[in-house]
């Protein structure tokens, strides 16, 4: 019974943090803002998260984790090329950004708070490390360096896309694919 109650609390917290973060930059969101919206007390909040930012990172990463799982499943299929799998992965990331567009517009443009920028880069880098371990491209001596390089580039591309309404979703995906290292798409 305690597990069900804890899951309900986490569900309420996730919904509250996503709602509050879509209205104000996360750097301006207080624990009270989240707990009031979730209908819980501060002690309960702190039993799950250290800050509103930590709660937001967890909520967004949960959605991104599904993309990572889907991409790994697709990579195992013999009927898809690496480019097909990467296109599906990048398109999934774009769809994730669109699902939480109001949040990303606020957090990625808040130059005083880079936590979410780094959290997004870290999530992408972890996914890319898994891809590199699977592909084992020749010449890439350090997977951590390569994954950080691509992850930061992807977040930079997303930030540019969010700031420029003239860039379409397809243009973003095609441009990112065109700028990836050739070995990634082999």
C-alpha positions in Angstrom: 0.0 0.0 0.0 2.9 2.4 0.8 4.2 1.8 -2.7 0.9 2.8 -4.3 0.8 6.0 -2.2 4.4 6.8 -3.0 3.7 6.4 -6.7 0.6 8.6 -6.5 2.7 11.3 -4.7 5.4 11.0 -7.4 2.8 11.3 -10.1 1.4 14.4 -8.4 4.8 15.9 -8.0 5.7 15.2 -11.7 2.5 16.8 -12.9 3.0 19.8 -10.6 6.6 20.5 -11.5 5.8 20.2 -15.2 2.9 22.6 -14.8 4.8 25.2 -12.7 7.9 25.0 -14.9 5.9 25.7 -18.0 4.8 29.0 -16.4 8.0 30.3 -14.8 11.7 29.6 -15.3 12.7 26.8 -13.0 15.3 29.1 -11.3 12.3 31.1 -10.0 10.2 28.2 -8.9 10.0 27.5 -5.1 9.3 24.3 -3.3 6.2 25.9 -2.0 5.0 26.5 -5.6 5.4 22.8 -6.3 3.9 21.5 -3.1 0.9 23.8 -3.3 0.2 22.6 -6.8 0.8 18.9 -5.9 -1.2 19.1 -2.7 1.6 17.7 -0.6 3.8 19.1 2.2 7.4 20.2 2.1 8.7 17.2 4.0 7.1 14.9 1.4 8.7 16.9 -1.4 12.1 16.6 0.2 11.8 12.9 0.7 11.7 12.6 -3.1 13.8 15.6 -4.4 16.4 18.0 -3.2 15.0 21.0 -5.3 12.5 22.0 -7.9 15.2 21.7 -10.5 16.0 18.1 -9.4 12.3 17.3 -9.7 12.1 18.8 -13.2 15.2 17.0 -14.4 13.7 13.7 -13.2 10.4 14.3 -14.9 12.0 15.2 -18.2 14.5 12.4 -18.0 11.8 9.9 -17.5 10.3 10.9 -20.8 13.7 10.9 -22.5 14.5 7.4 -21.1 11.6 6.0 -23.1 13.3 7.4 -26.3 16.6 5.8 -25.3 14.9 2.4 -24.9 13.1 2.7 -28.2 16.3 3.6 -30.0 18.1 0.6 -28.6 15.3 -1.7 -29.7 15.4 -0.2 -33.2 19.2 -0.5 -33.4 18.8 -4.3 -32.9 16.7 -4.6 -36.1 18.4 -5.8 -39.2 16.0 -4.0 -41.6 17.0 -0.5 -40.4 20.2 1.4 -41.2 22.1 3.4 -38.7 20.8 6.6 -40.3 17.2 5.3 -40.0 17.7 4.6 -36.2 19.4 8.0 -35.6 16.7 9.8 -37.6 14.0 8.1 -35.4 16.1 9.0 -32.3 16.5 12.7 -33.2 12.9 13.0 -34.3 11.9 11.5 -30.9 14.0 14.1 -29.1 12.4 16.9 -31.2 8.9 15.5 -30.3 10.0 15.4 -26.6 11.0 19.1 -26.8 7.7 19.9 -28.5 5.7 18.1 -25.7 7.5 20.3 -23.1 8.1 23.3 -25.4 7.0 25.9 -22.8 9.4 24.5 -20.3 12.3 24.3 -22.7 11.7 27.7 -24.0 12.0 29.1 -20.4 14.9 27.0 -19.2 17.1 27.0 -22.2 16.8 30.8 -22.6 17.4 31.5 -18.9 21.1 32.4 -19.1 21.3 32.7 -15.4 20.5 29.0 -14.9 22.4 26.5 -17.0 21.4 23.4 -14.9 18.8 22.2 -17.4 21.1 22.8 -20.4 23.7 20.6 -18.7 21.1 18.0 -17.6 19.9 17.7 -21.2 23.5 17.4 -22.4 24.2 14.7 -19.8 21.2 12.7 -20.8 22.1 12.9 -24.5 25.8 12.1 -23.7 24.7 8.9 -21.8 22.6 7.8 -24.7 25.5 8.5 -27.1 27.9 6.6 -24.9 25.7 3.5 -25.3 25.6 4.0 -29.1 29.3 4.4 -29.3 29.8 1.2 -27.3 27.6 -0.6 -29.8 29.1 0.9 -32.9 32.8 1.0 -31.8 33.8 3.5 -34.6 37.4 3.4 -35.8 39.4 6.4 -34.8 37.2 7.4 -31.9 39.7 6.9 -29.1 37.6 8.4 -26.3 33.9 7.7 -26.2 33.2 10.3 -23.4 34.8 13.1 -25.5 32.9 12.1 -28.6 29.6 11.8 -26.8 29.9 15.1 -25.1 30.9 16.8 -28.4 27.8 15.5 -30.1 25.5 16.0 -27.1 26.4 19.7 -26.7 26.0 20.3 -30.4 22.6 18.7 -30.3 21.5 20.9 -27.4 22.9 24.0 -29.2 20.9 23.0 -32.3 17.8 22.7 -30.2 18.3 26.1 -28.6 18.8 27.7 -32.0 15.6 26.0 -33.3 13.6 27.2 -30.3 14.8 30.7 -30.8 14.1 30.8 -34.6 10.5 30.1 -35.6 11.7 30.0 -39.2 13.5 26.6 -38.7 11.1 23.7 -39.2 11.2 20.5 -37.4 12.3 18.6 -40.5 15.0 21.2 -41.2 16.3 20.7 -37.7 16.4 16.9 -38.0 17.9 17.0 -41.5 20.6 19.5 -40.5 21.6 17.6 -37.3 21.8 14.4 -39.4 23.9 16.1 -42.0 26.4 17.4 -39.4 26.9 14.1 -37.6 30.2 12.3 -38.2 30.1 10.0 -41.2 30.9 6.9 -39.1 27.7 7.5 -37.1 25.5 6.9 -40.1 27.4 3.9 -41.6 
